[in-house]
Amino acid sequence: MRIAVFGDIHGNLPALRAALVDMRAQGAEAFVCLGDVAMDGVWPRECVAEVAALGCPVVRGNADWEMLEAPGPFTPRGLPDERELWEIGNWSRTQLTNVDRDVLRTYAPTVSLPDLLCFHGSPARDDEELGARTPEDRLEDLRAAHGQQGAWVGGHTHKPLLRTLDGWTLLNPGSVGLPFERRNGKYVNLARAEYLLLDQTSGGWQVIFRAVPYSVGEVQRGILASGMPHAAWVAGDWVAG
């Protein structure tokens, strides 16, 4: 069976739709969403509905929790653009209905399938970053506590990852709605929807990474028409993937 694993949509409907079209064209038979479905984009409700329509397991991401919480007061931490990002996050919360929030509450901390464990940050914390430099001791401690599946797939970092360890594989599909990279001294968002396909074989999992381009103009027009605070600034951060 071919499984499409995707996440970190962040309210980007054009990216989600491009990814879903490609998943079906590639013969995906099942889907797993790794969470962070709605927050920070201008189509939060639509993305919640599109994912729900798949009827697939959905992992709870840290941003999914944040969408369910009342906004607290702004607390400066010395980070770039933090007030603007705080205001955008608060705007995202106001876009959801109570029905949408009930959908977010159904998301699971982890999703376990035969020989496959799916989570957002890590199986222990939805905001933990697992990557190429995570110490093996930490990974083995997590495996001892959460399962010995042959493949683990997480999100949160927005960076694709294939890390082969002793008898198992750690994966990250990247981000459907908010991949980014540093260009000319600043971070930009890329109009490409990242996800991965998993084929289970007798020898384990075969992994295929996908990156699907879509219209950067569609995203920018949606941002500018949305009423989101700081819309011109946000739209300016998008470039072709």
Order of alpha helices (4+ residues) and beta strands (2+ residues): beta-alpha-beta-alpha-alpha-alpha-alpha-beta-beta-alpha-beta-beta-beta-beta-beta-beta-alpha-alpha-beta
